[in-house]
Amino acid sequence: MVLVDSDHFKLINDTYGHNGDQLLQAMANRMLACVRDTDTLVRLGGDEFVLLLTGRGVAEAMSQVTQRRCLCDPRPLQIEGREFSVSCA
């Protein structure tokens, strides 16, 4: 299990409102692109996500996910003409 928490997301959400929701959706889509069909990604609430790795090859999958840093891709996201960069813990 991996817990992903966005850094300083409250500031983004308070400042940009609806764009914060779109940013969460874009982050979730990026994370989904990194995981296998047998894994589960859920949003706990706010800016927290949990990835549950299941099935065969869990250790290898965990290694790939963490090495590629795809759970929190450092590349900026474009939301309604604004660029957002989000780091995670």
HTML snippet that shows the backbone in 3Dmol.js (N, CA, C, O; Angstrom):
<script src="https://3Dmol.org/build/3Dmol-min.js"></script>
<div id="view" style="width:600px;height:400px;position:relative"></div>
<script>
const pdb = `
ATOM      1  N   MET A   1       0.845  -1.166   0.000  1.00  0.00           N
ATOM      2  CA  MET A   1       0.000   0.000   0.000  1.00  0.00           C
ATOM      3  C   MET A   1       0.896   1.237   0.000  1.00  0.00           C
ATOM      4  O   MET A   1       1.912   1.284   0.695  1.00  0.00           O
ATOM      5  N   VAL A   2       0.507   2.229  -0.786  1.00  0.00           N
ATOM      6  CA  VAL A   2       1.250   3.481  -0.892  1.00  0.00           C
ATOM      7  C   VAL A   2       0.281   4.633  -0.648  1.00  0.00           C
ATOM      8  O   VAL A   2      -0.773   4.708  -1.279  1.00  0.00           O
ATOM      9  N   LEU A   3       0.639   5.520   0.259  1.00  0.00           N
ATOM     10  CA  LEU A   3      -0.154   6.725   0.525  1.00  0.00           C
ATOM     11  C   LEU A   3       0.525   7.895  -0.170  1.00  0.00           C
ATOM     12  O   LEU A   3       1.717   8.131   0.022  1.00  0.00           O
ATOM     13  N   VAL A   4      -0.232   8.622  -0.973  1.00  0.00           N
ATOM     14  CA  VAL A   4       0.299   9.779  -1.695  1.00  0.00           C
ATOM     15  C   VAL A   4      -0.467  11.013  -1.234  1.00  0.00           C
ATOM     16  O   VAL A   4      -1.694  11.064  -1.314  1.00  0.00           O
ATOM     17  N   ASP A   5       0.273  12.001  -0.752  1.00  0.00           N
ATOM     18  CA  ASP A   5      -0.316  13.241  -0.257  1.00  0.00           C
ATOM     19  C   ASP A   5       0.334  14.408  -0.990  1.00  0.00           C
ATOM     20  O   ASP A   5       1.557  14.540  -0.979  1.00  0.00           O
ATOM     21  N   SER A   6      -0.462  15.244  -1.620  1.00  0.00           N
ATOM     22  CA  SER A   6       0.066  16.396  -2.350  1.00  0.00           C
ATOM     23  C   SER A   6       0.510  17.469  -1.375  1.00  0.00           C
ATOM     24  O   SER A   6      -0.171  17.760  -0.392  1.00  0.00           O
ATOM     25  N   ASP A   7       1.666  18.053  -1.663  1.00  0.00           N
ATOM     26  CA  ASP A   7       2.195  19.119  -0.816  1.00  0.00           C
ATOM     27  C   ASP A   7       1.532  20.449  -1.155  1.00  0.00           C
ATOM     28  O   ASP A   7       1.414  20.809  -2.326  1.00  0.00           O
ATOM     29  N   HIS A   8       1.111  21.160  -0.154  1.00  0.00           N
ATOM     30  CA  HIS A   8       0.573  22.528  -0.294  1.00  0.00           C
ATOM     31  C   HIS A   8      -0.659  22.623  -1.186  1.00  0.00           C
ATOM     32  O   HIS A   8      -0.932  23.683  -1.750  1.00  0.00           O
ATOM     33  N   PHE A   9      -1.403  21.537  -1.319  1.00  0.00           N
ATOM     34  CA  PHE A   9      -2.577  21.567  -2.202  1.00  0.00           C
ATOM     35  C   PHE A   9      -3.659  22.499  -1.672  1.00  0.00           C
ATOM     36  O   PHE A   9      -4.382  23.106  -2.462  1.00  0.00           O
ATOM     37  N   LYS A  10      -3.786  22.625  -0.360  1.00  0.00           N
ATOM     38  CA  LYS A  10      -4.812  23.497   0.211  1.00  0.00           C
ATOM     39  C   LYS A  10      -4.672  24.917  -0.319  1.00  0.00           C
ATOM     40  O   LYS A  10      -5.671  25.574  -0.611  1.00  0.00           O
ATOM     41  N   LEU A  11      -3.442  25.392  -0.444  1.00  0.00           N
ATOM     42  CA  LEU A  11      -3.202  26.735  -0.978  1.00  0.00           C
ATOM     43  C   LEU A  11      -3.700  26.845  -2.420  1.00  0.00           C
ATOM     44  O   LEU A  11      -4.325  27.839  -2.788  1.00  0.00           O
ATOM     45  N   ILE A  12      -3.423  25.830  -3.229  1.00  0.00           N
ATOM     46  CA  ILE A  12      -3.891  25.832  -4.619  1.00  0.00           C
ATOM     47  C   ILE A  12      -5.420  25.842  -4.653  1.00  0.00           C
ATOM     48  O   ILE A  12      -6.028  26.621  -5.386  1.00  0.00           O
ATOM     49  N   ASN A  13      -6.027  24.977  -3.861  1.00  0.00           N
ATOM     50  CA  ASN A  13      -7.485  24.873  -3.849  1.00  0.00           C
ATOM     51  C   ASN A  13      -8.136  26.154  -3.344  1.00  0.00           C
ATOM     52  O   ASN A  13      -9.137  26.599  -3.906  1.00  0.00           O
ATOM     53  N   ASP A  14      -7.589  26.746  -2.300  1.00  0.00           N
ATOM     54  CA  ASP A  14      -8.136  27.995  -1.760  1.00  0.00           C
ATOM     55  C   ASP A  14      -7.981  29.148  -2.745  1.00  0.00           C
ATOM     56  O   ASP A  14      -8.845  30.021  -2.825  1.00  0.00           O
ATOM     57  N   THR A  15      -6.885  29.150  -3.490  1.00  0.00           N
ATOM     58  CA  THR A  15      -6.604  30.250  -4.417  1.00  0.00           C
ATOM     59  C   THR A  15      -7.368  30.107  -5.732  1.00  0.00           C
ATOM     60  O   THR A  15      -7.875  31.093  -6.268  1.00  0.00           O
ATOM     61  N   TYR A  16      -7.452  28.875  -6.255  1.00  0.00           N
ATOM     62  CA  TYR A  16      -7.999  28.679  -7.590  1.00  0.00           C
ATOM     63  C   TYR A  16      -9.341  27.957  -7.635  1.00  0.00           C
ATOM     64  O   TYR A  16      -9.901  27.778  -8.717  1.00  0.00           O
ATOM     65  N   GLY A  17      -9.859  27.546  -6.510  1.00  0.00           N
ATOM     66  CA  GLY A  17     -11.186  26.938  -6.442  1.00  0.00           C
ATOM     67  C   GLY A  17     -11.366  25.755  -7.360  1.00  0.00           C
ATOM     68  O   GLY A  17     -10.709  24.728  -7.188  1.00  0.00           O
ATOM     69  N   HIS A  18     -12.250  25.884  -8.339  1.00  0.00           N
ATOM     70  CA  HIS A  18     -12.607  24.794  -9.253  1.00  0.00           C
ATOM     71  C   HIS A  18     -11.397  24.225  -9.977  1.00  0.00           C
ATOM     72  O   HIS A  18     -11.362  23.030 -10.270  1.00  0.00           O
ATOM     73  N   ASN A  19     -10.411  25.051 -10.269  1.00  0.00           N
ATOM     74  CA  ASN A  19      -9.199  24.550 -10.927  1.00  0.00           C
ATOM     75  C   ASN A  19      -8.488  23.531 -10.044  1.00  0.00           C
ATOM     76  O   ASN A  19      -7.822  22.630 -10.554  1.00  0.00           O
ATOM     77  N   GLY A  20      -8.621  23.664  -8.730  1.00  0.00           N
ATOM     78  CA  GLY A  20      -8.048  22.678  -7.817  1.00  0.00           C
ATOM     79  C   GLY A  20      -8.672  21.317  -8.019  1.00  0.00           C
ATOM     80  O   GLY A  20      -7.974  20.304  -7.977  1.00  0.00           O
ATOM     81  N   ASP A  21      -9.980  21.273  -8.239  1.00  0.00           N
ATOM     82  CA  ASP A  21     -10.659  20.008  -8.506  1.00  0.00           C
ATOM     83  C   ASP A  21     -10.162  19.395  -9.814  1.00  0.00           C
ATOM     84  O   ASP A  21      -9.931  18.189  -9.894  1.00  0.00           O
ATOM     85  N   GLN A  22     -10.000  20.224 -10.824  1.00  0.00           N
ATOM     86  CA  GLN A  22      -9.504  19.733 -12.113  1.00  0.00           C
ATOM     87  C   GLN A  22      -8.066  19.237 -11.979  1.00  0.00           C
ATOM     88  O   GLN A  22      -7.674  18.273 -12.636  1.00  0.00           O
ATOM     89  N   LEU A  23      -7.291  19.892 -11.138  1.00  0.00           N
ATOM     90  CA  LEU A  23      -5.917  19.463 -10.906  1.00  0.00           C
ATOM     91  C   LEU A  23      -5.895  18.084 -10.247  1.00  0.00           C
ATOM     92  O   LEU A  23      -5.089  17.234 -10.625  1.00  0.00           O
ATOM     93  N   LEU A  24      -6.765  17.857  -9.275  1.00  0.00           N
ATOM     94  CA  LEU A  24      -6.858  16.535  -8.650  1.00  0.00           C
ATOM     95  C   LEU A  24      -7.218  15.459  -9.665  1.00  0.00           C
ATOM     96  O   LEU A  24      -6.666  14.359  -9.629  1.00  0.00           O
ATOM     97  N   GLN A  25      -8.139  15.772 -10.566  1.00  0.00           N
ATOM     98  CA  GLN A  25      -8.529  14.813 -11.601  1.00  0.00           C
ATOM     99  C   GLN A  25      -7.355  14.520 -12.531  1.00  0.00           C
ATOM    100  O   GLN A  25      -7.127  13.368 -12.901  1.00  0.00           O
ATOM    101  N   ALA A  26      -6.623  15.540 -12.902  1.00  0.00           N
ATOM    102  CA  ALA A  26      -5.467  15.347 -13.787  1.00  0.00           C
ATOM    103  C   ALA A  26      -4.385  14.525 -13.089  1.00  0.00           C
ATOM    104  O   ALA A  26      -3.755  13.671 -13.712  1.00  0.00           O
ATOM    105  N   MET A  27      -4.170  14.780 -11.805  1.00  0.00           N
ATOM    106  CA  MET A  27      -3.197  13.990 -11.042  1.00  0.00           C
ATOM    107  C   MET A  27      -3.627  12.528 -10.978  1.00  0.00           C
ATOM    108  O   MET A  27      -2.808  11.627 -11.160  1.00  0.00           O
ATOM    109  N   ALA A  28      -4.908  12.297 -10.720  1.00  0.00           N
ATOM    110  CA  ALA A  28      -5.423  10.926 -10.644  1.00  0.00           C
ATOM    111  C   ALA A  28      -5.246  10.211 -11.982  1.00  0.00           C
ATOM    112  O   ALA A  28      -4.879   9.036 -12.012  1.00  0.00           O
ATOM    113  N   ASN A  29      -5.501  10.906 -13.080  1.00  0.00           N
ATOM    114  CA  ASN A  29      -5.333  10.297 -14.405  1.00  0.00           C
ATOM    115  C   ASN A  29      -3.883   9.908 -14.660  1.00  0.00           C
ATOM    116  O   ASN A  29      -3.611   8.851 -15.229  1.00  0.00           O
ATOM    117  N   ARG A  30      -2.952  10.763 -14.237  1.00  0.00           N
ATOM    118  CA  ARG A  30      -1.535  10.427 -14.386  1.00  0.00           C
ATOM    119  C   ARG A  30      -1.183   9.195 -13.560  1.00  0.00           C
ATOM    120  O   ARG A  30      -0.468   8.308 -14.027  1.00  0.00           O
ATOM    121  N   MET A  31      -1.687   9.148 -12.338  1.00  0.00           N
ATOM    122  CA  MET A  31      -1.391   8.003 -11.476  1.00  0.00           C
ATOM    123  C   MET A  31      -1.977   6.719 -12.054  1.00  0.00           C
ATOM    124  O   MET A  31      -1.331   5.672 -12.031  1.00  0.00           O
ATOM    125  N   LEU A  32      -3.202   6.801 -12.573  1.00  0.00           N
ATOM    126  CA  LEU A  32      -3.842   5.621 -13.154  1.00  0.00           C
ATOM    127  C   LEU A  32      -3.051   5.076 -14.333  1.00  0.00           C
ATOM    128  O   LEU A  32      -3.037   3.868 -14.570  1.00  0.00           O
ATOM    129  N   ALA A  33      -2.398   5.954 -15.064  1.00  0.00           N
ATOM    130  CA  ALA A  33      -1.609   5.526 -16.215  1.00  0.00           C
ATOM    131  C   ALA A  33      -0.369   4.740 -15.783  1.00  0.00           C
ATOM    132  O   ALA A  33       0.248   4.069 -16.610  1.00  0.00           O
ATOM    133  N   CYS A  34       0.002   4.811 -14.515  1.00  0.00           N
ATOM    134  CA  CYS A  34       1.209   4.155 -14.003  1.00  0.00           C
ATOM    135  C   CYS A  34       0.961   2.800 -13.376  1.00  0.00           C
ATOM    136  O   CYS A  34       1.907   2.043 -13.155  1.00  0.00           O
ATOM    137  N   VAL A  35      -0.273   2.479 -13.086  1.00  0.00           N
ATOM    138  CA  VAL A  35      -0.542   1.262 -12.323  1.00  0.00           C
ATOM    139  C   VAL A  35      -1.103   0.159 -13.222  1.00  0.00           C
ATOM    140  O   VAL A  35      -1.556   0.402 -14.341  1.00  0.00           O
ATOM    141  N   ARG A  36      -1.055  -1.045 -12.695  1.00  0.00           N
ATOM    142  CA  ARG A  36      -1.542  -2.207 -13.435  1.00  0.00           C
ATOM    143  C   ARG A  36      -3.056  -2.344 -13.263  1.00  0.00           C
ATOM    144  O   ARG A  36      -3.648  -1.732 -12.374  1.00  0.00           O
ATOM    145  N   ASP A  37      -3.663  -3.146 -14.113  1.00  0.00           N
ATOM    146  CA  ASP A  37      -5.108  -3.379 -14.028  1.00  0.00           C
ATOM    147  C   ASP A  37      -5.499  -4.054 -12.720  1.00  0.00           C
ATOM    148  O   ASP A  37      -6.634  -3.910 -12.266  1.00  0.00           O
ATOM    149  N   THR A  38      -4.579  -4.783 -12.115  1.00  0.00           N
ATOM    150  CA  THR A  38      -4.891  -5.495 -10.866  1.00  0.00           C
ATOM    151  C   THR A  38      -4.767  -4.607  -9.632  1.00  0.00           C
ATOM    152  O   THR A  38      -5.159  -5.015  -8.539  1.00  0.00           O
ATOM    153  N   ASP A  39      -4.231  -3.408  -9.788  1.00  0.00           N
ATOM    154  CA  ASP A  39      -4.032  -2.494  -8.662  1.00  0.00           C
ATOM    155  C   ASP A  39      -5.252  -1.594  -8.486  1.00  0.00           C
ATOM    156  O   ASP A  39      -6.077  -1.452  -9.388  1.00  0.00           O
ATOM    157  N   THR A  40      -5.344  -0.998  -7.319  1.00  0.00           N
ATOM    158  CA  THR A  40      -6.477  -0.112  -7.023  1.00  0.00           C
ATOM    159  C   THR A  40      -5.943   1.243  -6.566  1.00  0.00           C
ATOM    160  O   THR A  40      -5.093   1.321  -5.679  1.00  0.00           O
ATOM    161  N   LEU A  41      -6.446   2.295  -7.176  1.00  0.00           N
ATOM    162  CA  LEU A  41      -6.108   3.658  -6.778  1.00  0.00           C
ATOM    163  C   LEU A  41      -7.389   4.333  -6.315  1.00  0.00           C
ATOM    164  O   LEU A  41      -8.384   4.351  -7.040  1.00  0.00           O
ATOM    165  N   VAL A  42      -7.366   4.890  -5.106  1.00  0.00           N
ATOM    166  CA  VAL A  42      -8.541   5.578  -4.576  1.00  0.00           C
ATOM    167  C   VAL A  42      -8.128   6.917  -3.987  1.00  0.00           C
ATOM    168  O   VAL A  42      -6.997   7.102  -3.537  1.00  0.00           O
ATOM    169  N   ARG A  43      -9.058   7.824  -4.003  1.00  0.00           N
ATOM    170  CA  ARG A  43      -8.855   9.109  -3.337  1.00  0.00           C
ATOM    171  C   ARG A  43      -9.498   8.997  -1.963  1.00  0.00           C
ATOM    172  O   ARG A  43     -10.689   8.711  -1.842  1.00  0.00           O
ATOM    173  N   LEU A  44      -8.694   9.226  -0.927  1.00  0.00           N
ATOM    174  CA  LEU A  44      -9.211   9.164   0.441  1.00  0.00           C
ATOM    175  C   LEU A  44     -10.056  10.386   0.760  1.00  0.00           C
ATOM    176  O   LEU A  44     -11.067  10.294   1.456  1.00  0.00           O
ATOM    177  N   GLY A  45      -9.640  11.503   0.257  1.00  0.00           N
ATOM    178  CA  GLY A  45     -10.311  12.765   0.522  1.00  0.00           C
ATOM    179  C   GLY A  45      -9.288  13.869   0.384  1.00  0.00           C
ATOM    180  O   GLY A  45      -8.087  13.633   0.511  1.00  0.00           O
ATOM    181  N   GLY A  46      -9.758  15.060   0.126  1.00  0.00           N
ATOM    182  CA  GLY A  46      -8.824  16.163  -0.054  1.00  0.00           C
ATOM    183  C   GLY A  46      -7.836  15.839  -1.148  1.00  0.00           C
ATOM    184  O   GLY A  46      -8.219  15.577  -2.288  1.00  0.00           O
ATOM    185  N   ASP A  47      -6.567  15.859  -0.798  1.00  0.00           N
ATOM    186  CA  ASP A  47      -5.507  15.602  -1.777  1.00  0.00           C
ATOM    187  C   ASP A  47      -4.754  14.313  -1.477  1.00  0.00           C
ATOM    188  O   ASP A  47      -3.603  14.159  -1.887  1.00  0.00           O
ATOM    189  N   GLU A  48      -5.387  13.391  -0.771  1.00  0.00           N
ATOM    190  CA  GLU A  48      -4.744  12.129  -0.417  1.00  0.00           C
ATOM    191  C   GLU A  48      -5.269  10.985  -1.283  1.00  0.00           C
ATOM    192  O   GLU A  48      -6.475  10.816  -1.463  1.00  0.00           O
ATOM    193  N   PHE A  49      -4.328  10.208  -1.811  1.00  0.00           N
ATOM    194  CA  PHE A  49      -4.639   9.039  -2.610  1.00  0.00           C
ATOM    195  C   PHE A  49      -3.970   7.822  -1.993  1.00  0.00           C
ATOM    196  O   PHE A  49      -2.930   7.941  -1.345  1.00  0.00           O
ATOM    197  N   VAL A  50      -4.564   6.655  -2.194  1.00  0.00           N
ATOM    198  CA  VAL A  50      -3.959   5.399  -1.767  1.00  0.00           C
ATOM    199  C   VAL A  50      -3.891   4.474  -2.963  1.00  0.00           C
ATOM    200  O   VAL A  50      -4.859   4.322  -3.709  1.00  0.00           O
ATOM    201  N   LEU A  51      -2.725   3.855  -3.134  1.00  0.00           N
ATOM    202  CA  LEU A  51      -2.532   2.850  -4.160  1.00  0.00           C
ATOM    203  C   LEU A  51      -2.355   1.515  -3.464  1.00  0.00           C
ATOM    204  O   LEU A  51      -1.466   1.353  -2.628  1.00  0.00           O
ATOM    205  N   LEU A  52      -3.200   0.565  -3.811  1.00  0.00           N
ATOM    206  CA  LEU A  52      -3.104  -0.788  -3.278  1.00  0.00           C
ATOM    207  C   LEU A  52      -2.644  -1.703  -4.401  1.00  0.00           C
ATOM    208  O   LEU A  52      -3.361  -1.919  -5.378  1.00  0.00           O
ATOM    209  N   LEU A  53      -1.437  -2.236  -4.249  1.00  0.00           N
ATOM    210  CA  LEU A  53      -0.867  -3.139  -5.238  1.00  0.00           C
ATOM    211  C   LEU A  53      -1.247  -4.566  -4.865  1.00  0.00           C
ATOM    212  O   LEU A  53      -0.983  -5.015  -3.750  1.00  0.00           O
ATOM    213  N   THR A  54      -1.863  -5.270  -5.797  1.00  0.00           N
ATOM    214  CA  THR A  54      -2.309  -6.633  -5.529  1.00  0.00           C
ATOM    215  C   THR A  54      -1.901  -7.552  -6.675  1.00  0.00           C
ATOM    216  O   THR A  54      -1.456  -7.102  -7.730  1.00  0.00           O
ATOM    217  N   GLY A  55      -2.062  -8.828  -6.443  1.00  0.00           N
ATOM    218  CA  GLY A  55      -1.785  -9.796  -7.495  1.00  0.00           C
ATOM    219  C   GLY A  55      -0.326 -10.199  -7.531  1.00  0.00           C
ATOM    220  O   GLY A  55       0.425  -9.985  -6.579  1.00  0.00           O
ATOM    221  N   ARG A  56       0.052 -10.781  -8.638  1.00  0.00           N
ATOM    222  CA  ARG A  56       1.417 -11.277  -8.808  1.00  0.00           C
ATOM    223  C   ARG A  56       2.391 -10.135  -9.051  1.00  0.00           C
ATOM    224  O   ARG A  56       2.042  -9.115  -9.645  1.00  0.00           O
ATOM    225  N   GLY A  57       3.612 -10.326  -8.583  1.00  0.00           N
ATOM    226  CA  GLY A  57       4.673  -9.360  -8.864  1.00  0.00           C
ATOM    227  C   GLY A  57       4.538  -8.047  -8.129  1.00  0.00           C
ATOM    228  O   GLY A  57       4.908  -7.002  -8.664  1.00  0.00           O
ATOM    229  N   VAL A  58       4.017  -8.077  -6.912  1.00  0.00           N
ATOM    230  CA  VAL A  58       3.804  -6.838  -6.159  1.00  0.00           C
ATOM    231  C   VAL A  58       5.127  -6.115  -5.903  1.00  0.00           C
ATOM    232  O   VAL A  58       5.198  -4.895  -6.051  1.00  0.00           O
ATOM    233  N   ALA A  59       6.167  -6.843  -5.525  1.00  0.00           N
ATOM    234  CA  ALA A  59       7.456  -6.209  -5.245  1.00  0.00           C
ATOM    235  C   ALA A  59       8.013  -5.521  -6.488  1.00  0.00           C
ATOM    236  O   ALA A  59       8.525  -4.404  -6.410  1.00  0.00           O
ATOM    237  N   GLU A  60       7.912  -6.185  -7.618  1.00  0.00           N
ATOM    238  CA  GLU A  60       8.389  -5.590  -8.867  1.00  0.00           C
ATOM    239  C   GLU A  60       7.549  -4.366  -9.242  1.00  0.00           C
ATOM    240  O   GLU A  60       8.089  -3.349  -9.676  1.00  0.00           O
ATOM    241  N   ALA A  61       6.247  -4.466  -9.075  1.00  0.00           N
ATOM    242  CA  ALA A  61       5.361  -3.338  -9.383  1.00  0.00           C
ATOM    243  C   ALA A  61       5.677  -2.146  -8.488  1.00  0.00           C
ATOM    244  O   ALA A  61       5.710  -1.008  -8.957  1.00  0.00           O
ATOM    245  N   MET A  62       5.910  -2.402  -7.198  1.00  0.00           N
ATOM    246  CA  MET A  62       6.239  -1.314  -6.274  1.00  0.00           C
ATOM    247  C   MET A  62       7.535  -0.636  -6.695  1.00  0.00           C
ATOM    248  O   MET A  62       7.636   0.591  -6.668  1.00  0.00           O
ATOM    249  N   SER A  63       8.510  -1.419  -7.079  1.00  0.00           N
ATOM    250  CA  SER A  63       9.780  -0.877  -7.524  1.00  0.00           C
ATOM    251  C   SER A  63       9.601   0.005  -8.759  1.00  0.00           C
ATOM    252  O   SER A  63      10.165   1.097  -8.830  1.00  0.00           O
ATOM    253  N   GLN A  64       8.827  -0.461  -9.719  1.00  0.00           N
ATOM    254  CA  GLN A  64       8.593   0.316 -10.938  1.00  0.00           C
ATOM    255  C   GLN A  64       7.858   1.609 -10.643  1.00  0.00           C
ATOM    256  O   GLN A  64       8.213   2.661 -11.176  1.00  0.00           O
ATOM    257  N   VAL A  65       6.840   1.543  -9.803  1.00  0.00           N
ATOM    258  CA  VAL A  65       6.051   2.732  -9.481  1.00  0.00           C
ATOM    259  C   VAL A  65       6.913   3.777  -8.784  1.00  0.00           C
ATOM    260  O   VAL A  65       6.843   4.959  -9.118  1.00  0.00           O
ATOM    261  N   THR A  66       7.724   3.353  -7.821  1.00  0.00           N
ATOM    262  CA  THR A  66       8.522   4.326  -7.077  1.00  0.00           C
ATOM    263  C   THR A  66       9.708   4.830  -7.888  1.00  0.00           C
ATOM    264  O   THR A  66      10.074   5.999  -7.771  1.00  0.00           O
ATOM    265  N   GLN A  67      10.308   3.991  -8.695  1.00  0.00           N
ATOM    266  CA  GLN A  67      11.451   4.429  -9.497  1.00  0.00           C
ATOM    267  C   GLN A  67      11.039   5.405 -10.583  1.00  0.00           C
ATOM    268  O   GLN A  67      11.774   6.344 -10.891  1.00  0.00           O
ATOM    269  N   ARG A  68       9.884   5.190 -11.157  1.00  0.00           N
ATOM    270  CA  ARG A  68       9.430   6.088 -12.235  1.00  0.00           C
ATOM    271  C   ARG A  68       8.815   7.370 -11.694  1.00  0.00           C
ATOM    272  O   ARG A  68       8.529   8.287 -12.464  1.00  0.00           O
ATOM    273  N   ARG A  69       8.609   7.449 -10.398  1.00  0.00           N
ATOM    274  CA  ARG A  69       8.013   8.611  -9.757  1.00  0.00           C
ATOM    275  C   ARG A  69       6.687   9.002 -10.418  1.00  0.00           C
ATOM    276  O   ARG A  69       6.323  10.178 -10.437  1.00  0.00           O
ATOM    277  N   CYS A  70       5.979   8.029 -10.951  1.00  0.00           N
ATOM    278  CA  CYS A  70       4.756   8.352 -11.674  1.00  0.00           C
ATOM    279  C   CYS A  70       3.579   8.628 -10.745  1.00  0.00           C
ATOM    280  O   CYS A  70       2.568   9.170 -11.192  1.00  0.00           O
ATOM    281  N   LEU A  71       3.681   8.272  -9.472  1.00  0.00           N
ATOM    282  CA  LEU A  71       2.573   8.587  -8.579  1.00  0.00           C
ATOM    283  C   LEU A  71       2.475  10.084  -8.340  1.00  0.00           C
ATOM    284  O   LEU A  71       1.397  10.599  -8.044  1.00  0.00           O
ATOM    285  N   CYS A  72       3.562  10.762  -8.464  1.00  0.00           N
ATOM    286  CA  CYS A  72       3.529  12.228  -8.394  1.00  0.00           C
ATOM    287  C   CYS A  72       4.507  12.752  -9.431  1.00  0.00           C
ATOM    288  O   CYS A  72       5.643  13.108  -9.117  1.00  0.00           O
ATOM    289  N   ASP A  73       4.054  12.791 -10.646  1.00  0.00           N
ATOM    290  CA  ASP A  73       4.853  13.230 -11.779  1.00  0.00           C
ATOM    291  C   ASP A  73       5.233  14.700 -11.588  1.00  0.00           C
ATOM    292  O   ASP A  73       4.352  15.539 -11.401  1.00  0.00           O
ATOM    293  N   PRO A  74       6.517  15.023 -11.633  1.00  0.00           N
ATOM    294  CA  PRO A  74       6.937  16.408 -11.388  1.00  0.00           C
ATOM    295  C   PRO A  74       6.653  17.378 -12.541  1.00  0.00           C
ATOM    296  O   PRO A  74       6.801  18.589 -12.379  1.00  0.00           O
ATOM    297  N   ARG A  75       6.244  16.854 -13.701  1.00  0.00           N
ATOM    298  CA  ARG A  75       5.966  17.750 -14.826  1.00  0.00           C
ATOM    299  C   ARG A  75       4.729  18.603 -14.532  1.00  0.00           C
ATOM    300  O   ARG A  75       3.753  18.107 -13.967  1.00  0.00           O
ATOM    301  N   PRO A  76       4.767  19.874 -14.909  1.00  0.00           N
ATOM    302  CA  PRO A  76       3.604  20.747 -14.672  1.00  0.00           C
ATOM    303  C   PRO A  76       2.372  20.275 -15.424  1.00  0.00           C
ATOM    304  O   PRO A  76       2.475  19.659 -16.485  1.00  0.00           O
ATOM    305  N   LEU A  77       1.216  20.567 -14.870  1.00  0.00           N
ATOM    306  CA  LEU A  77      -0.070  20.274 -15.499  1.00  0.00           C
ATOM    307  C   LEU A  77      -0.706  21.581 -15.950  1.00  0.00           C
ATOM    308  O   LEU A  77      -0.618  22.592 -15.254  1.00  0.00           O
ATOM    309  N   GLN A  78      -1.346  21.561 -17.116  1.00  0.00           N
ATOM    310  CA  GLN A  78      -2.044  22.736 -17.646  1.00  0.00           C
ATOM    311  C   GLN A  78      -3.532  22.602 -17.323  1.00  0.00           C
ATOM    312  O   GLN A  78      -4.177  21.635 -17.729  1.00  0.00           O
ATOM    313  N   ILE A  79      -4.063  23.564 -16.600  1.00  0.00           N
ATOM    314  CA  ILE A  79      -5.484  23.600 -16.263  1.00  0.00           C
ATOM    315  C   ILE A  79      -6.015  24.982 -16.619  1.00  0.00           C
ATOM    316  O   ILE A  79      -5.628  25.983 -16.015  1.00  0.00           O
ATOM    317  N   GLU A  80      -6.904  25.026 -17.602  1.00  0.00           N
ATOM    318  CA  GLU A  80      -7.533  26.274 -18.051  1.00  0.00           C
ATOM    319  C   GLU A  80      -6.518  27.400 -18.242  1.00  0.00           C
ATOM    320  O   GLU A  80      -6.702  28.508 -17.737  1.00  0.00           O
ATOM    321  N   GLY A  81      -5.444  27.102 -18.978  1.00  0.00           N
ATOM    322  CA  GLY A  81      -4.451  28.108 -19.310  1.00  0.00           C
ATOM    323  C   GLY A  81      -3.457  28.425 -18.207  1.00  0.00           C
ATOM    324  O   GLY A  81      -2.588  29.278 -18.392  1.00  0.00           O
ATOM    325  N   ARG A  82      -3.562  27.765 -17.075  1.00  0.00           N
ATOM    326  CA  ARG A  82      -2.610  27.983 -15.972  1.00  0.00           C
ATOM    327  C   ARG A  82      -1.758  26.728 -15.825  1.00  0.00           C
ATOM    328  O   ARG A  82      -2.209  25.610 -16.075  1.00  0.00           O
ATOM    329  N   GLU A  83      -0.512  26.950 -15.411  1.00  0.00           N
ATOM    330  CA  GLU A  83       0.405  25.841 -15.197  1.00  0.00           C
ATOM    331  C   GLU A  83       0.546  25.588 -13.700  1.00  0.00           C
ATOM    332  O   GLU A  83       0.810  26.508 -12.925  1.00  0.00           O
ATOM    333  N   PHE A  84       0.365  24.317 -13.301  1.00  0.00           N
ATOM    334  CA  PHE A  84       0.462  23.934 -11.909  1.00  0.00           C
ATOM    335  C   PHE A  84       1.528  22.846 -11.745  1.00  0.00           C
ATOM    336  O   PHE A  84       1.553  21.872 -12.498  1.00  0.00           O
ATOM    337  N   SER A  85       2.386  23.020 -10.776  1.00  0.00           N
ATOM    338  CA  SER A  85       3.372  22.007 -10.419  1.00  0.00           C
ATOM    339  C   SER A  85       3.036  21.547  -9.009  1.00  0.00           C
ATOM    340  O   SER A  85       2.863  22.364  -8.104  1.00  0.00           O
ATOM    341  N   VAL A  86       2.945  20.235  -8.829  1.00  0.00           N
ATOM    342  CA  VAL A  86       2.578  19.685  -7.527  1.00  0.00           C
ATOM    343  C   VAL A  86       3.620  18.664  -7.115  1.00  0.00           C
ATOM    344  O   VAL A  86       3.982  17.778  -7.891  1.00  0.00           O
ATOM    345  N   SER A  87       4.096  18.794  -5.896  1.00  0.00           N
ATOM    346  CA  SER A  87       4.990  17.785  -5.341  1.00  0.00           C
ATOM    347  C   SER A  87       4.206  16.955  -4.342  1.00  0.00           C
ATOM    348  O   SER A  87       3.160  17.383  -3.855  1.00  0.00           O
ATOM    349  N   CYS A  88       4.706  15.777  -4.040  1.00  0.00           N
ATOM    350  CA  CYS A  88       3.992  14.857  -3.163  1.00  0.00           C
ATOM    351  C   CYS A  88       4.914  14.234  -2.129  1.00  0.00           C
ATOM    352  O   CYS A  88       6.137  14.218  -2.264  1.00  0.00           O
ATOM    353  N   ALA A  89       4.278  13.733  -1.112  1.00  0.00           N
ATOM    354  CA  ALA A  89       4.990  12.972  -0.086  1.00  0.00           C
ATOM    355  C   ALA A  89       4.351  11.607  -0.004  1.00  0.00           C
ATOM    356  O   ALA A  89       4.777  10.773   0.794  1.00  0.00           O
TER     357      ALA A  89
END
`;
const viewer = $3Dmol.createViewer("view");
viewer.addModel(pdb, "pdb");
viewer.setStyle({}, {cartoon: {color: "spectrum"}});
viewer.zoomTo();
viewer.render();
</script>
